[in-house]
Amino acid sequence: ARALPETFRGCVISHSLPVLQCLSTRRLERVVALGGELLAGRHAFVGPTTEAATAQLRVRTFFLTPCGIDARGLYAASPAEASVQRQLMDIADEVVLVVTREAFRTSAPARIAPLGRLTRLVTDQRPPSELACALRRVGVVPHVVDG
């Protein structure tokens, strides 16, 4: 959210409280908050209310930050969070994974989706070799950026 240029006038849809707070001071065309039950540890809304709001929408690009990623897929801290993230992926034209090196080392119990659902990966470190091979197989090229 902080990386959006000042000239951006599009619509942002989010279930993330920190993203919504960041954007509340910006002059955007529209910000849509997906309310529901607040998952305190992730500062994100989840549950049936969030999913009902999501089902009515479409997005061009969904920026996803899961708890963990490995060669088998993407993972969330809870089934409720994984469900909302899957639904957000389903309404998106593109799914851009944005993770720090911590996501390569973190384990989480709830599978969100396989790697093939991704369009792009942006990270601060090259993925481990097993993950890099799996990403190549599904046609996702990691973009490594300096923090």
DSSP file with accessible surface (Angstrom, degrees, kcal/mol):
  #  RESIDUE AA STRUCTURE BP1 BP2  ACC     N-H-->O    O-->H-N    N-H-->O    O-->H-N    TCO  KAPPA ALPHA  PHI   PSI    X-CA   Y-CA   Z-CA
    1    1 A A    >         0   0   50      0, 0.0     3,-1.0     0, 0.0    18,-0.0   0.000 360.0 360.0 360.0 -39.3    0.0    0.0    0.0
    2    2 A R  T 3   +     0   0  221      1,-0.2    17,-0.0     0, 0.0     0, 0.0   0.783 360.0  60.4 -66.9 -25.6    2.9    2.4    0.8
    3    3 A A  T 3  S+     0   0   97      2,-0.1    -1,-0.2     3,-0.0     3,-0.1   0.606  75.1 112.5 -80.5 -10.8    4.4    1.7   -2.6
    4    4 A L  S <  S-     0   0   44     -3,-1.0     0, 0.0     1,-0.1     0, 0.0  -0.432  75.2-116.3 -61.4 130.4    1.4    3.0   -4.5
    5    5 A P    >   -     0   0   74      0, 0.0     3,-2.0     0, 0.0    -1,-0.1  -0.312  18.2-115.8 -67.1 154.0    2.4    6.1   -6.4
    6    6 A E  T 3  S+     0   0  134      1,-0.3    21,-0.1    -3,-0.1    -2,-0.1   0.768 115.9  61.0 -59.2 -24.7    0.7    9.4   -5.4
    7    7 A T  T 3  S+     0   0  116      2,-0.0    -1,-0.3    21,-0.0     2,-0.2   0.574  75.6 115.6 -81.1  -8.6   -0.8    9.5   -8.9
    8    8 A F    <   +     0   0   63     -3,-2.0    19,-0.1     1,-0.1    21,-0.0  -0.434  32.2 168.3 -65.3 126.3   -2.6    6.2   -8.4
    9    9 A R        +     0   0  127     -2,-0.2    -1,-0.1    19,-0.1    -3,-0.0   0.158  37.0 111.2-124.5  16.0   -6.4    6.8   -8.6
   10   10 A G  S    S-     0   0   23     19,-0.1    20,-1.1     1,-0.1    19,-0.8   0.000  72.4 -85.2 -80.2-168.8   -7.7    3.3   -8.9
   11   11 A C  E     -a   30   0A  56     18,-0.2     2,-0.4    17,-0.1    20,-0.2  -0.810  32.8-158.9-102.3 138.3   -9.7    1.2   -6.4
   12   12 A V  E     -a   31   0A  25     18,-2.2    20,-3.0    -2,-0.4     2,-0.5  -0.978   3.6-167.6-118.6 130.9   -8.1   -0.9   -3.7
   13   13 A I  E     +a   32   0A  40     -2,-0.4     2,-0.3    18,-0.2    20,-0.2  -0.970  20.0 164.5-115.3 129.2   -9.9   -3.8   -2.0
   14   14 A S  E     -a   33   0A  14     18,-2.4    20,-2.6    -2,-0.5    -2,-0.0  -1.000  42.5-167.8-149.5 149.4   -8.5   -5.2    1.2
   15   15 A H        +     0   0   16     -2,-0.3    30,-3.0    18,-0.2     2,-0.6   0.219  69.6 103.9-109.6  10.0   -9.2   -7.4    4.1
   16   16 A S  B  >  -B   44   0B  27     28,-0.2     4,-2.4     1,-0.2    28,-0.2  -0.816  59.8-155.6 -99.6 121.3   -6.0   -6.2    5.9
   17   17 A L  H  > S+     0   0   48     26,-2.6     4,-2.7    -2,-0.6     5,-0.2   0.925  95.1  51.6 -61.3 -45.4   -6.4   -3.6    8.7
   18   18 A P  H  > S+     0   0   58      0, 0.0     4,-2.4     0, 0.0    -1,-0.2   0.908 110.8  49.1 -60.7 -37.5   -2.8   -2.2    8.2
   19   19 A V  H  > S+     0   0   41      2,-0.2     4,-2.5     1,-0.2    -2,-0.2   0.939 111.6  48.6 -65.0 -45.2   -3.4   -1.7    4.5
   20   20 A L  H  X S+     0   0   25     -4,-2.4     4,-1.1     1,-0.2    -1,-0.2   0.912 112.1  49.1 -61.5 -41.1   -6.8    0.0    5.2
   21   21 A Q  H  < S+     0   0  122     -4,-2.7     3,-0.5     1,-0.2     4,-0.4   0.925 111.2  49.8 -64.5 -42.8   -5.1    2.3    7.8
   22   22 A C  H >< S+     0   0   38     -4,-2.4     3,-0.8     1,-0.2    -2,-0.2   0.912 113.7  45.3 -61.4 -42.5   -2.3    3.2    5.4
   23   23 A L  H >< S+     0   0    3     -4,-2.5     3,-1.6     1,-0.2     5,-0.2   0.631  90.5  84.0 -79.9 -12.8   -4.7    4.1    2.6
   24   24 A S  T 3< S+     0   0   95     -4,-1.1    -1,-0.2    -3,-0.5    -2,-0.2   0.747  93.2  47.4 -64.9 -19.8   -7.1    6.1    4.8
   25   25 A T  T <  S+     0   0  120     -3,-0.8    -1,-0.3    -4,-0.4     2,-0.2   0.450  98.1  90.7 -98.3  -1.1   -4.8    9.1    4.4
   26   26 A R  S <  S-     0   0   37     -3,-1.6     2,-1.2    -4,-0.1   -20,-0.0  -0.592  79.7-120.9 -95.4 157.3   -4.5    8.8    0.6
   27   27 A R        +     0   0  209     -2,-0.2     2,-0.3   -21,-0.1    -3,-0.1  -0.691  50.6 160.4 -96.3  82.1   -6.7   10.3   -2.1
   28   28 A L        -     0   0   27     -2,-1.2     3,-0.2    -5,-0.2   -19,-0.1  -0.724  51.0-122.2-102.2 155.5   -7.8    7.2   -3.9
   29   29 A E  S    S-     0   0  145    -19,-0.8     2,-0.3    -2,-0.3   -18,-0.2   0.922  92.2 -13.5 -58.7 -43.8  -10.8    6.8   -6.1
   30   30 A R  E     -a   11   0A 154    -20,-1.1   -18,-2.2     2,-0.0     2,-0.4  -0.963  52.4-161.8-161.9 141.1  -12.2    4.1   -3.9
   31   31 A V  E     -a   12   0A  61     -2,-0.3     2,-0.6   -20,-0.2   -18,-0.2  -0.997  13.8-162.2-124.5 125.0  -11.1    1.9   -1.0
   32   32 A V  E     -a   13   0A  39    -20,-3.0   -18,-2.4    -2,-0.4     2,-0.5  -0.943   5.4-155.8-110.9 119.8  -13.3   -1.2   -0.3
   33   33 A A  E     -a   14   0A  63     -2,-0.6     2,-1.1   -20,-0.2   -18,-0.2  -0.845   7.1-148.4 -97.3 127.1  -12.9   -2.8    3.1
   34   34 A L        -     0   0    0    -20,-2.6    11,-0.2    -2,-0.5    16,-0.1  -0.790  27.6-167.9 -94.1  92.5  -13.8   -6.4    3.5
   35   35 A G        +     0   0   29     -2,-1.1     2,-0.3    14,-0.1    18,-0.2   0.021  29.5 108.9 -72.0-175.7  -15.0   -6.6    7.0
   36   36 A G  S    S-     0   0   32     13,-0.2     2,-0.4    14,-0.1    11,-0.2  -0.986  74.4  -8.0 144.8-150.9  -15.7   -9.6    9.1
   37   37 A E  E    S-C   46   0B 130      9,-2.3     9,-2.6    -2,-0.3     2,-0.6  -0.657  70.0-126.6 -81.0 128.6  -14.1  -11.3   12.1
   38   38 A L  E     -C   45   0B  77     -2,-0.4     2,-1.1     7,-0.2     7,-0.2  -0.675  10.3-148.2 -81.5 120.1  -10.7   -9.7   12.9
   39   39 A L  E >>> -C   44   0B  40      5,-3.6     4,-1.6    -2,-0.6     5,-1.2  -0.775  14.2-158.7 -85.6 100.1   -7.9  -12.2   13.0
   40   40 A A  T 345S+     0   0   71     -2,-1.1     3,-0.3     1,-0.3    -1,-0.2   0.864  82.7  53.8 -56.1 -44.7   -5.8  -10.4   15.6
   41   41 A G  T 345S+     0   0   72      1,-0.2    -1,-0.3    -3,-0.1    -2,-0.0   0.819 122.3  29.3 -63.2 -30.2   -2.4  -12.1   14.9
   42   42 A R  T <45S-     0   0   82     -3,-0.9    -1,-0.2     2,-0.2    -2,-0.2   0.453  98.5-131.0-107.7  -5.2   -2.6  -11.2   11.2
   43   43 A H  T  <5 +     0   0   99     -4,-1.6   -26,-2.6    -3,-0.3     2,-0.3   0.909  67.0 124.0  54.6  43.4   -4.6   -8.0   11.5
   44   44 A A  E   < -BC  16  39B   4     -5,-1.2    -5,-3.6   -28,-0.2     2,-0.3  -0.966  63.7-116.7-134.6 151.0   -6.9   -9.3    8.7
   45   45 A F  E     + C   0  38B  37    -30,-3.0     2,-0.3    -2,-0.3    -7,-0.2  -0.680  39.8 165.2 -88.5 140.5  -10.6   -9.9    8.4
   46   46 A V  E     + C   0  37B   1     -9,-2.6    -9,-2.3    -2,-0.3     4,-0.3  -0.854  21.9  64.8-140.7 175.4  -11.8  -13.5    7.9
   47   47 A G  S  > S-     0   0    8     33,-0.4     4,-2.5    -2,-0.3     5,-0.2  -0.351  93.1 -43.3 101.5-178.8  -15.0  -15.5    8.0
   48   48 A P  H  > S+     0   0  109      0, 0.0     4,-2.5     0, 0.0     5,-0.2   0.833 130.7  54.0 -59.4 -35.7  -18.4  -15.7    6.3
   49   49 A T  H  > S+     0   0   97     -3,-0.2     4,-2.0     2,-0.2     5,-0.2   0.934 111.4  45.5 -65.9 -44.0  -18.9  -11.9    6.2
   50   50 A T  H  > S+     0   0    0     -4,-0.3     4,-2.3     1,-0.2    -1,-0.2   0.927 114.5  48.4 -62.7 -45.7  -15.6  -11.3    4.5
   51   51 A E  H  X S+     0   0   52     -4,-2.5     4,-2.2     1,-0.2    -2,-0.2   0.884 108.8  53.2 -65.4 -38.2  -16.2  -14.1    2.0
   52   52 A A  H  X S+     0   0   61     -4,-2.5     4,-0.5    -5,-0.2    -1,-0.2   0.917 111.3  46.5 -63.3 -41.0  -19.7  -12.9    1.2
   53   53 A A  H >< S+     0   0   40     -4,-2.0     3,-1.0     1,-0.2    -2,-0.2   0.910 111.9  51.3 -67.0 -39.8  -18.3   -9.4    0.4
   54   54 A T  H >< S+     0   0    0     -4,-2.3     3,-2.2     1,-0.2    -2,-0.2   0.881  98.3  65.3 -64.8 -38.4  -15.5  -10.9   -1.7
   55   55 A A  H 3< S+     0   0   54     -4,-2.2    -1,-0.2     1,-0.3    -2,-0.2   0.723  98.2  55.7 -60.8 -19.9  -17.9  -13.0   -3.8
   56   56 A Q  T << S+     0   0  159     -3,-1.0    -1,-0.3    -4,-0.5     2,-0.2   0.381 101.8  73.9 -92.8   3.8  -19.4   -9.8   -5.2
   57   57 A L    <   -     0   0   54     -3,-2.2     2,-0.3    -4,-0.1    -3,-0.0  -0.658  54.9-158.2-120.0 168.9  -16.2   -8.4   -6.5
   58   58 A R        -     0   0  151     -2,-0.2     2,-0.3    34,-0.0    34,-0.2  -0.986  13.4-168.7-141.5 141.4  -13.5   -8.7   -9.2
   59   59 A V  E     -d   92   0C  23     32,-2.4    34,-1.6    -2,-0.3    35,-0.2  -0.962  22.6-147.1-130.6 150.8   -9.9   -7.4   -9.0
   60   60 A R  E    S+     0   0C 188     -2,-0.3    34,-1.9     1,-0.3     2,-0.4   0.926  89.6  18.4 -76.0 -51.0   -7.2   -7.1  -11.6
   61   61 A T  E     -d   94   0C  50     32,-0.2     2,-0.5    31,-0.1    -1,-0.3  -0.987  62.9-164.6-130.4 126.7   -4.3   -7.8   -9.3
   62   62 A F  E     -d   95   0C  23     32,-2.6    34,-2.8    -2,-0.4     2,-0.7  -0.947  11.0-153.4-107.9 121.3   -4.3   -9.5   -5.9
   63   63 A F  E     -d   96   0C 129     -2,-0.5     2,-0.4    32,-0.2    34,-0.2  -0.879  18.5-165.9 -95.2 116.3   -1.2   -9.0   -3.8
   64   64 A L  E     -d   97   0C   1     32,-2.6    34,-2.8    -2,-0.7    -2,-0.0  -0.886  19.1-177.2-111.3 131.4   -0.9  -12.0   -1.5
   65   65 A T        -     0   0   73     -2,-0.4    34,-0.1    32,-0.2    32,-0.1  -0.856  17.5-174.0-124.4  93.1    1.4  -12.3    1.6
   66   66 A P        -     0   0    4      0, 0.0    10,-0.2     0, 0.0     3,-0.1  -0.302  35.3-115.6 -79.5 170.9    1.0  -15.8    3.0
   67   67 A C  S    S+     0   0   23      8,-1.6     2,-0.3     1,-0.2     9,-0.2   0.869  93.1   2.9 -71.1 -37.7    2.5  -17.0    6.3
   68   68 A G  E     -G   75   0D   0      7,-1.8     7,-2.8    37,-0.1     2,-0.3  -0.975  57.0-164.7-149.1 161.0    4.6  -19.6    4.4
   69   69 A I  E     +G   74   0D   7     34,-2.0     2,-0.3    37,-0.3     5,-0.2  -0.991  16.4 157.4-146.7 139.0    5.6  -21.0    1.0
   70   70 A D  E >   -G   73   0D  46      3,-2.4     3,-1.2    -2,-0.3    45,-0.1  -0.851  60.6 -75.2-145.5-173.2    7.3  -24.1   -0.1
   71   71 A A  T 3  S+     0   0   24      1,-0.3    44,-0.2    -2,-0.3     3,-0.1   0.708 127.9  53.1 -63.5 -18.4    7.5  -26.3   -3.2
   72   72 A R  T 3  S-     0   0  168      1,-0.2     2,-0.3    42,-0.1    -1,-0.3   0.660 118.6 -85.2 -91.1 -19.6    4.0  -27.7   -2.5
   73   73 A G  E <   -G   70   0D   0     -3,-1.2    -3,-2.4    41,-0.2     2,-0.3  -0.988  54.4 -37.8 155.6-159.2    2.2  -24.4   -2.2
   74   74 A L  E     -GH  69 113D   0     39,-2.7    38,-3.4    -2,-0.3    39,-0.8  -0.831  47.1-158.7-111.3 145.2    1.2  -21.4   -0.1
   75   75 A Y  E     -GH  68 111D  28     -7,-2.8    -7,-1.8    -2,-0.3    -8,-1.6  -0.947   7.7-161.6-134.4 145.6    0.1  -21.6    3.5
   76   76 A A  E     - H   0 110D   0     34,-3.4    34,-2.1    -2,-0.3     6,-0.0  -0.749  32.9-114.4-115.5 167.2   -1.9  -19.5    6.0
   77   77 A A  S    S+     0   0   49     -2,-0.3    34,-0.1    31,-0.2     3,-0.1   0.742  96.7  18.8 -74.3 -24.1   -2.0  -19.5    9.8
   78   78 A S  S  > S-     0   0   24     32,-0.1     4,-2.5     1,-0.1     5,-0.2  -0.985  74.0-116.9-145.8 156.3   -5.7  -20.7    9.9
   79   79 A P  H  > S+     0   0  100      0, 0.0     4,-2.4     0, 0.0     5,-0.2   0.872 115.5  56.4 -60.1 -34.4   -8.3  -22.4    7.7
   80   80 A A  H  > S+     0   0   40      2,-0.2     4,-1.8     1,-0.2   -33,-0.4   0.922 109.8  44.1 -64.4 -43.0  -10.4  -19.2    7.9
   81   81 A E  H  > S+     0   0    1      2,-0.2     4,-2.5     1,-0.2     5,-0.2   0.924 112.5  52.2 -67.7 -42.4   -7.6  -17.0    6.6
   82   82 A A  H  X S+     0   0    1     -4,-2.5     4,-2.6     1,-0.2     5,-0.2   0.906 107.6  53.3 -60.1 -39.9   -6.7  -19.6    3.9
   83   83 A S  H  X S+     0   0   30     -4,-2.4     4,-2.1     2,-0.2    -1,-0.2   0.926 110.2  45.8 -62.9 -45.0  -10.3  -19.6    2.7
   84   84 A V  H  X S+     0   0    0     -4,-1.8     4,-2.5     2,-0.2    -1,-0.2   0.932 113.2  50.2 -64.6 -43.1  -10.5  -15.8    2.3
   85   85 A Q  H  X S+     0   0    4     -4,-2.5     4,-2.2     1,-0.2    -2,-0.2   0.903 109.7  50.8 -65.0 -38.8   -7.2  -15.8    0.5
   86   86 A R  H  X S+     0   0   89     -4,-2.6     4,-2.2     2,-0.2    -1,-0.2   0.918 110.7  49.6 -60.5 -44.2   -8.3  -18.5   -1.9
   87   87 A Q  H  X S+     0   0   38     -4,-2.1     4,-1.2     1,-0.2    -2,-0.2   0.905 109.4  50.8 -65.0 -40.1  -11.5  -16.6   -2.6
   88   88 A L  H  < S+     0   0    8     -4,-2.5     4,-0.4     1,-0.2     3,-0.4   0.889 109.5  51.6 -64.5 -37.1   -9.5  -13.4   -3.3
   89   89 A M  H >< S+     0   0    3     -4,-2.2     3,-1.2     1,-0.2    -2,-0.2   0.904 105.4  56.9 -62.7 -40.1   -7.3  -15.4   -5.7
   90   90 A D  H 3< S+     0   0  105     -4,-2.2    -1,-0.2     1,-0.2    -2,-0.2   0.771 107.7  46.0 -64.4 -27.8  -10.4  -16.7   -7.5
   91   91 A I  T 3< S+     0   0   28     -4,-1.2   -32,-2.4    -3,-0.4     2,-0.3   0.428  98.3  94.3 -95.3   2.2  -11.6  -13.1   -8.2
   92   92 A A  E <   -d   59   0C  18     -3,-1.2   -32,-0.2    -4,-0.4   -31,-0.1  -0.722  60.3-154.6-100.4 143.9   -8.2  -11.9   -9.5
   93   93 A D  E    S+     0   0C  94    -34,-1.6     2,-0.3    -2,-0.3   -32,-0.2   0.842  91.2  22.2 -74.5 -38.5   -6.9  -11.7  -13.0
   94   94 A E  E     -d   61   0C  56    -34,-1.9   -32,-2.6   -35,-0.2     2,-0.5  -0.983  67.1-154.3-130.7 144.7   -3.3  -11.8  -11.6
   95   95 A V  E     -d   62   0C   6     -2,-0.3    24,-3.2   -34,-0.2    25,-1.6  -0.969  12.4-170.5-121.3 112.5   -2.0  -13.1   -8.3
   96   96 A V  E     -de  63 120C   4    -34,-2.8   -32,-2.6    -2,-0.5     2,-0.5  -0.920  12.5-147.6-106.1 118.0    1.3  -11.5   -7.2
   97   97 A L  E     -de  64 121C   0     23,-2.7    25,-3.2    -2,-0.6     2,-0.5  -0.736  13.1-170.4 -84.9 126.8    3.0  -13.1   -4.2
   98   98 A V  E     + e   0 122C  53    -34,-2.8     2,-0.3    -2,-0.5    25,-0.2  -0.965  21.7 152.1-121.5 110.7    4.9  -10.6   -2.0
   99   99 A V  E     - e   0 123C   7     23,-2.4    25,-0.6    -2,-0.5     2,-0.2  -0.968  36.6-136.9-139.1 154.0    7.0  -12.3    0.6
  100  100 A T    >   -     0   0   77     -2,-0.3     3,-1.9    23,-0.2     4,-0.5  -0.577  48.0 -91.1 -96.5 172.6   10.2  -11.7    2.6
  101  101 A R  T >> S+     0   0   97      1,-0.3     3,-1.1    -2,-0.2     4,-0.6   0.757 120.4  73.8 -56.7 -24.3   12.8  -14.4    3.2
  102  102 A E  H >> S+     0   0  101      1,-0.3     3,-1.2     2,-0.2     4,-1.1   0.851  86.0  62.6 -59.8 -34.6   10.9  -15.3    6.4
  103  103 A A  H <4 S+     0   0    6     -3,-1.9   -34,-2.0     1,-0.3    -1,-0.3   0.786  96.9  58.7 -64.3 -24.8    8.1  -16.9    4.4
  104  104 A F  H <4 S+     0   0   27     -3,-1.1    -1,-0.3    -4,-0.5    -2,-0.2   0.707 114.5  36.2 -74.9 -20.0   10.6  -19.5    3.0
  105  105 A R  H << S+     0   0  149     -3,-1.2     2,-0.4    -4,-0.6    -2,-0.2   0.494  98.2  95.8-108.3  -9.0   11.4  -20.6    6.6
  106  106 A T     <  -     0   0   64     -4,-1.1     2,-0.4   -39,-0.2   -37,-0.3  -0.703  57.6-152.6 -93.1 137.5    8.0  -20.3    8.2
  107  107 A S        +     0   0  116     -2,-0.4    -2,-0.0   -39,-0.1    -3,-0.0  -0.839  15.6 177.2-104.4 140.5    5.6  -23.3    8.5
  108  108 A A        -     0   0   13     -2,-0.4   -31,-0.2     1,-0.1   -32,-0.1  -0.990  26.7-136.9-141.7 150.2    1.8  -22.8    8.6
  109  109 A P  S    S+     0   0  111      0, 0.0     2,-0.7     0, 0.0   -32,-0.2   0.721  77.5  75.2 -84.8 -22.1   -0.9  -25.4    8.8
  110  110 A A  E    S-H   76   0D  10    -34,-2.1   -34,-3.4   -32,-0.0     2,-0.3  -0.818  71.3-140.5-105.0 115.5   -3.6  -24.2    6.3
  111  111 A R  E     -H   75   0D 123     -2,-0.7   -36,-0.3   -36,-0.2   -38,-0.0  -0.518  17.8-177.7 -73.8 130.6   -2.9  -24.7    2.6
  112  112 A I  E     -     0   0D   3    -38,-3.4   -37,-0.2     1,-0.4    -1,-0.2   0.905  58.3 -44.2 -89.0 -54.9   -4.1  -21.8    0.5
  113  113 A A  E     -H   74   0D   4    -39,-0.8   -39,-2.7   -24,-0.0    -1,-0.4  -0.984  58.6 -85.7-169.4 163.5   -3.2  -23.0   -3.0
  114  114 A P    >   -     0   0   61      0, 0.0     3,-1.7     0, 0.0   -41,-0.2  -0.362  47.2-105.3 -75.5 164.3   -0.6  -24.6   -5.2
  115  115 A L  G >  S+     0   0    8      1,-0.3     3,-2.2   -44,-0.2   -42,-0.1   0.779 112.3  75.9 -62.5 -27.1    2.2  -22.6   -6.8
  116  116 A G  G 3  S+     0   0   50      1,-0.3    -1,-0.3     3,-0.0   -43,-0.0   0.638  82.5  68.1 -61.9 -14.2    0.5  -22.8  -10.2
  117  117 A R  G <  S+     0   0   87     -3,-1.7    -1,-0.3   -23,-0.0     2,-0.2   0.592  83.9  96.7 -79.5 -10.6   -2.1  -20.2   -9.0
  118  118 A L    <   -     0   0   12     -3,-2.2   -22,-0.2    -4,-0.2     3,-0.1  -0.514  48.9-173.4 -83.2 150.6    0.6  -17.5   -9.0
  119  119 A T  S    S-     0   0   56    -24,-3.2    22,-0.3     1,-0.4     2,-0.3   0.757  74.4  -2.5-101.3 -42.7    1.3  -15.0  -11.7
  120  120 A R  E     -e   96   0C 109    -25,-1.6   -23,-2.7    20,-0.1    -1,-0.4  -0.961  56.6-143.9-146.7 162.9    4.4  -13.5  -10.2
  121  121 A L  E     -ef  97 142C   0     20,-0.8    22,-2.9    -2,-0.3     2,-0.5  -0.998  11.4-173.0-133.5 127.2    6.6  -13.6   -7.1
  122  122 A V  E     +ef  98 143C  42    -25,-3.2   -23,-2.4    -2,-0.4     2,-0.3  -0.988  22.3 152.5-119.2 127.5    8.3  -10.5   -5.5
  123  123 A T  E     -ef  99 144C   3     20,-2.4    22,-2.8    -2,-0.5   -23,-0.2  -0.924  51.4-124.2-148.8 169.3   10.8  -11.2   -2.7
  124  124 A D  S    S+     0   0   42    -25,-0.6     2,-0.3    -2,-0.3    23,-0.2   0.366  95.1  32.3 -99.4   3.2   13.8   -9.8   -0.9
  125  125 A Q  S    S-     0   0   65     18,-0.1    -1,-0.1    21,-0.1    18,-0.1  -0.987  92.9 -92.2-155.6 147.7   15.9  -13.0   -1.4
  126  126 A R        -     0   0  201     -2,-0.3     3,-0.1     1,-0.1    -2,-0.1  -0.354  51.7-109.5 -58.7 138.7   16.2  -15.8   -3.9
  127  127 A P        -     0   0   14      0, 0.0    -1,-0.1     0, 0.0     5,-0.1  -0.316  42.1 -87.3 -66.1 154.0   14.0  -18.7   -3.0
  128  128 A P     >  -     0   0   64      0, 0.0     4,-3.0     0, 0.0     3,-0.3  -0.216  46.8-103.3 -56.2 155.4   15.6  -22.0   -1.8
  129  129 A S  H  > S+     0   0   98      1,-0.2     4,-2.5     2,-0.2     5,-0.2   0.855 119.1  51.3 -56.6 -43.4   16.6  -24.3   -4.6
  130  130 A E  H  > S+     0   0  142      1,-0.2     4,-1.9     2,-0.2    -1,-0.2   0.931 115.1  43.3 -61.9 -41.9   13.7  -26.8   -4.2
  131  131 A L  H  > S+     0   0    6     -3,-0.3     4,-2.7     2,-0.2    -2,-0.2   0.917 111.2  54.6 -68.6 -42.1   11.2  -23.9   -4.3
  132  132 A A  H  X S+     0   0   17     -4,-3.0     4,-2.3     1,-0.2    -2,-0.2   0.915 109.2  48.4 -59.0 -41.6   12.9  -22.2   -7.2
  133  133 A C  H  X S+     0   0   47     -4,-2.5     4,-2.1    -5,-0.2    -1,-0.2   0.917 111.3  49.5 -64.2 -44.3   12.7  -25.4   -9.2
  134  134 A A  H  X S+     0   0    3     -4,-1.9     4,-1.1    -5,-0.2    -2,-0.2   0.893 110.7  50.4 -63.3 -39.2    9.0  -25.8   -8.4
  135  135 A L  H  <>S+     0   0    0     -4,-2.7     5,-2.6     1,-0.2     3,-0.5   0.919 108.5  52.1 -65.4 -42.2    8.3  -22.1   -9.4
  136  136 A R  H ><5S+     0   0  164     -4,-2.3     3,-1.4     1,-0.2    -2,-0.2   0.905 104.1  58.0 -59.3 -40.6   10.1  -22.7  -12.7
  137  137 A R  H 3<5S+     0   0  184     -4,-2.1    -1,-0.2     1,-0.3    -2,-0.2   0.826 111.1  41.5 -60.4 -32.2    7.9  -25.7  -13.4
  138  138 A V  T 3<5S-     0   0   67     -4,-1.1    -1,-0.3    -3,-0.5    -2,-0.2   0.345 119.6-108.4 -99.3   6.3    4.8  -23.6  -13.1
  139  139 A G  T < 5S+     0   0   60     -3,-1.4     2,-0.6    -4,-0.4    -3,-0.2   0.715  70.2 140.0  80.1  23.3    6.3  -20.6  -15.1
  140  140 A V      < -     0   0    2     -5,-2.6    -1,-0.2    -6,-0.1    -2,-0.1  -0.889  35.6-159.5-104.5 120.2    6.7  -18.2  -12.2
  141  141 A V        -     0   0   99     -2,-0.6   -20,-0.8   -22,-0.3     2,-0.1  -0.871  18.6-128.8 -98.7 120.8    9.9  -16.1  -12.2
  142  142 A P  E     -f  121   0C  38      0, 0.0     2,-0.6     0, 0.0   -20,-0.2  -0.452  13.2-151.2 -68.3 137.1   11.0  -14.7   -8.9
  143  143 A H  E     -f  122   0C  91    -22,-2.9   -20,-2.4    -2,-0.1     2,-0.5  -0.954  11.5-157.1-108.5 112.3   11.7  -11.0   -8.9
  144  144 A V  E     -f  123   0C  72     -2,-0.6     2,-0.3   -22,-0.2   -20,-0.2  -0.806  15.2-178.6 -94.9 125.0   14.2  -10.2   -6.1
  145  145 A V        -     0   0   73    -22,-2.8     2,-0.3    -2,-0.5    -2,-0.0  -0.892  30.2-108.6-122.3 153.6   14.2   -6.6   -4.9
  146  146 A D              0   0  163     -2,-0.3   -21,-0.1     1,-0.1   -22,-0.0  -0.597 360.0 360.0 -79.7 138.7   16.3   -4.8   -2.4
  147  147 A G              0   0  119     -2,-0.3    -1,-0.1   -23,-0.2   -23,-0.0   0.685 360.0 360.0 -72.9 360.0   14.4   -3.9    0.8
